Amino acid sequence: MIHGMTTMALNLSRSTSIFHALSDETRLAVLQMLGDGERCVCDLQAALDVAQSRLSFHLKVLKEAGLVTDRKDGRWSYYTLVPDALTEAHDIVHTLASPRAAGHHTLTVLGRCCG
């Protein structure tokens, strides 16, 4: 078992949310910058040379996926990587790549077995 996840207990909705958030170059750049610690949204915007509205959209996707958190300080927002958030993505990949998952050839879709 990896961080409470077994090959049988993969949450597909949660997994999709995480990998959707990781599937964009700008969002990956934000995560990379946050790896060095908390950053003001103004710093992220300047470093990434992206419009504020576009950056807000990307930060919302990352926040909804549980990969970042924010806090307000006056008129500024500061973003931080959620501890172990990327470990969860690693665990999902590990679960999918496990021998049991690889050897399992039955696909269940909406409760119907196909295989």
N, C-alpha and C positions, 0 to 999 in steps of 0.2 A: 504494500500500500504506500502511495506517495502523497504526503500531505492530505490524507483523508480521501484520496481518490483511488478507485480501483478500476480495472479495465471494464468492469460491468457498470460503473456508476458515472459515466461521462455525461455531463450536463451539456447537451447540444446547443441549447439557447445561449448559455453562458459562454461556451466555447466560441460560438459564432460572433458574439459581441466583442470578445477579446481580439479575435483575429481580424475582424472588420476594422477595429481601432488600430491594429498594427499594420494594416494594408495600405497605408498612405505615407508617402515620403515626408510630407510636412509633419505629420504626427510622429513619425519615427525620429525626426530631427528634434522635435519638442522633448520627447522622452530622453534622447541622448543629452540634451542640454540640462534637463532636470536630474540626470544622473550625478551632476556635480553639486546638487542641492537646490533649495528653493529659489525660484526666479519670479520676478515681477513680470506681469503680462507686457509691460512696456519694453522690458529687456528682450523678451521673446520676439516681440513684433519687430524691434530694430534688428536683431540678429538674423531673423528669418526673412526680412524684407517682404512682409506680407501685410495685406490690408487688415485692419483691426476686425472687421466683420468676418473675414475669412478665418482669421486666427481664432476668434470666438467660437466659430463652428467646430474647428478641429479640437479645441479644448473641451467643448461640450461632449464630443464623441469620446474622447479619452476619459472624461469624468464619468460619463454614463457606463463605460466599460469597467469602471473601478480601478483604472490605472493611475489616475492622478486625483488629488484633492486640492481645494483652493481655500483661501482665507482672504478676507477683506481687511484692509488697513487704510482707513480714510477712503479716498477715491480709487485706490489701487487694489488690484487683485494679485495675489501671489499663489503660485502653483508649486506643488511638491509631488514627487513620485510616491505612490502608495507602497509602503514596505512589502516586499514579497509579491507584488503584483505580477512582475515578469516571471517569477517562480511558478505562478499558476499556469502561465502560457507554456513554460517548459514542461510542467507536469502533464498538461494536455497532450503535448507532442509525444512525451514519453509513453503515456497511456495508449495513444494510437499506434505507436511503434512497437509495443510490447509483443512478444511471441504469441501470446494468447489472442490478441486482437488481429495480428497478421494471419493466424491460422484459422480464424473464424470466418467462414464463407457464407453465413446466413445473414441476410440483410432484413431488418424489420422496419417497415415503413407504415406509420399510423396503425400499428397493431397487427399488420398482416405480414406474414413471413414470405420472403421472396428469395429462395435460393435453395 
